[in-house]
Amino acid sequence: MIETLISSKTRIKLLMKFFINSHTTAYLRSLESEFGESSNAIRVELNRLEQAGMLVSQMNGNKKIFRANTGHPLFREIHNILLKQIGLDRVIENVVERLGEVEQVFLTGEFSQGTDSQIIDLILVGNIDRNYLIQLIEKAETLVRRKIRYLIYNAEEFEKMDVDTFEPRPLLLWSRE
């Protein structure tokens, strides 16, 4: 769907990489190996996004490290468009809001790193009806045409965990608060 709006596949990959999870950072050579594309094509798109103010960079030794500019006026809108592209908005609507006592939902795995995948990894926190969850996940998988893996923690279990030490770092998608 987004391919009809943005013709550059490299630009789409970069937007996914940096705008799904604003904590994601990368440098040219790492993107080259991750995307399997020429460094020149990636460099051109990185420069365009940086000139538009959508990416910011800093030098770390001889590496130029890029990340999303969360202060850019379009950051939130681009983030939401990408979540819709993946289908996470429908997962939230069809799964989370019908489960009752869900406290938080986190995106983890490849998508939390900004890498496209056929599997959506979620962490659900709360008192959740597992049987009903399985039924809802099956419906959501049909809608988004991706598999969904999940972990469930009750609030007490999750409080004992240090989410910031997770690798890759989970991205908060939804919270009751």
C-alpha positions in Angstrom: 0.0 0.0 0.0 2.7 2.5 1.0 4.6 1.6 -2.2 2.0 3.5 -4.2 2.8 6.7 -2.3 6.6 6.3 -2.0 8.3 4.8 -5.1 11.7 4.3 -3.5 12.0 0.9 -1.8 15.1 2.1 0.0 13.3 5.1 1.4 10.5 2.9 2.6 13.0 0.6 4.4 14.6 3.6 6.0 11.3 5.0 7.2 10.4 1.6 8.7 13.8 1.3 10.3 13.8 4.7 12.0 10.1 5.7 12.4 8.6 2.6 13.9 10.9 2.8 16.9 12.4 6.2 17.5 15.2 4.7 19.6 16.6 2.9 16.6 20.0 4.1 15.4 22.1 2.9 12.4 25.0 3.9 10.2 25.5 3.5 6.5 27.5 0.2 6.4 25.1 -1.5 8.9 22.2 -0.5 6.7 24.0 -1.7 3.6 24.4 -5.2 5.1 20.9 -5.2 6.6 19.1 -4.1 3.4 21.4 -5.9 0.9 21.5 -2.7 -1.2 24.3 -0.5 -2.5 25.7 2.0 -0.1 25.2 4.8 -2.7 21.5 4.2 -2.9 21.2 4.2 0.9 23.4 7.3 1.2 21.3 9.3 -1.2 18.1 8.5 0.7 19.7 9.1 4.1 20.9 12.5 2.9 17.5 13.4 1.6 15.8 12.5 4.8 18.4 14.3 6.8 18.1 17.5 4.7 14.3 17.3 5.1 14.9 17.3 8.9 13.3 13.9 9.3 16.6 12.3 10.4 19.3 13.6 12.6 22.9 12.4 12.8 26.0 12.5 15.0 29.5 11.3 14.5 30.8 8.4 16.6 34.4 8.0 15.6 34.4 7.7 11.9 30.8 6.6 11.7 27.8 8.9 11.1 25.0 7.5 13.2 21.4 8.3 12.1 18.2 8.3 14.1 14.6 9.7 13.6 14.1 13.3 14.5 11.2 12.9 17.0 10.8 16.7 17.0 9.9 16.8 13.3 6.3 18.0 12.9 5.5 14.9 10.8 7.2 12.3 13.0 4.0 11.1 14.8 2.0 11.0 11.5 4.7 9.0 9.7 4.9 6.7 12.7 1.1 6.1 12.6 1.1 5.5 8.8 3.8 2.9 9.2 1.9 1.1 12.0 -1.1 1.0 9.7 1.1 -0.3 6.9 2.2 -3.2 9.1 -1.4 -3.7 10.3 -0.7 -3.0 14.0 -3.6 -0.6 14.3 -5.9 -3.5 13.3 -4.2 -5.9 15.8 -4.8 -3.4 18.6 -8.4 -2.9 17.6 -9.2 -6.5 17.1 -7.2 -8.1 19.9 -6.3 -5.8 22.7 -9.4 -3.8 23.3 -11.6 -7.0 23.6 -9.5 -8.8 26.1 -10.6 -6.9 29.2 -7.9 -6.2 31.7 -5.0 -5.4 29.4 -2.6 -2.9 31.0 0.0 -2.5 28.3 1.0 -3.8 24.9 4.6 -3.7 23.6 6.0 -4.4 20.1 9.2 -6.4 20.2 11.3 -8.5 17.8 12.2 -7.3 14.3 9.5 -4.7 14.0 10.7 -2.9 17.2 14.0 -2.6 15.4 12.4 -1.1 12.3 12.9 -4.2 10.2 9.9 -5.5 8.2 8.9 -9.1 9.0 6.2 -11.6 8.5 6.0 -12.1 12.3 4.6 -9.5 14.7 6.0 -10.1 18.2 3.9 -8.7 21.1 4.2 -8.5 24.9 0.8 -8.2 26.6 0.6 -7.2 30.2 -2.5 -7.8 32.3 -5.1 -10.4 33.3 -5.9 -11.9 29.9 -8.2 -14.6 28.8 -5.8 -16.8 26.9 -8.5 -18.9 25.0 -10.2 -15.7 23.8 -6.8 -14.2 22.9 -6.0 -17.2 20.6 -9.3 -16.7 18.7 -8.7 -13.0 18.3 -5.1 -13.5 17.2 -6.3 -15.9 14.5 -8.7 -13.3 13.1 -6.1 -10.6 13.3 -3.5 -12.7 11.5 -6.0 -13.0 8.6 -6.5 -9.3 8.5 -2.8 -8.3 8.6 -1.5 -11.3 6.6 1.3 -11.8 9.2 1.8 -14.3 12.0 1.5 -12.9 15.6 3.6 -14.2 18.4 2.9 -13.1 22.0 4.1 -13.3 25.5 1.7 -12.6 28.4 2.8 -11.2 31.8 0.6 -10.3 34.7 1.3 -6.8 36.1 3.3 -8.1 39.1 5.6 -10.2 36.9 6.1 -7.4 34.5 7.0 -4.9 37.2 9.9 -7.1 38.3 11.3 -7.0 34.8 13.6 -4.2 33.5 12.2 -3.6 30.0 15.1 -1.3 29.1 17.4 -4.3 29.3 15.4 -6.2 26.7 17.2 -6.7 23.4 15.7 -5.5 21.1 14.1 -2.8 23.2 10.3 -3.2 23.2 8.2 -0.3 21.9 5.1 0.6 23.9 2.1 0.4 21.5 -0.8 0.8 23.9 -1.4 1.6 27.5 -4.5 1.7 29.6 -3.3 4.9 31.2 
